[in-house]
Amino acid sequence: MAAVVPKPPRPKKEPQPLVIPKNAAEDQRLKLDRLMKNVDKPVPIPDGPKEWVLRPPPEFVRDVMGSSAGAGSGEFHVYRHLRRREYQRQEYLDKLTEKKALDEDFQKKLEENKVMAEQRTAKRRKKR
């Protein structure tokens, strides 16, 4: 059998005092202090929220009477859910269209500014 070599004892850490933050600023200060103790350690930064994905509209909805007379007690909830989802989809498409229009206007404005700046520069260059 091989000889067992005893491991050297670990150095004991001195106990940390228990600090309970009294407000948000103190909590943030404690977290920053803990991060700054070991600067070389990488800090995980989570990704931002993912963009909402548009679901396609249902191709065929069966047996939905809606809020009309003759609908059963559970049918209205199905109708309401489908209606809410469709309204949400339409609102998302409207916002997307508006955002694209604003982006196009912004790009157009940038181009106009670039052309104006180039004209001014050419005019001043000609004076020299």
PyMOL commands that set and color helices and strands:
alter all, ss='L'
color gray80, all
select helices_A, chain A and resi 24-37+75-127
alter helices_A, ss='H'
color red, helices_A
deselect
rebuild
show_as cartoon
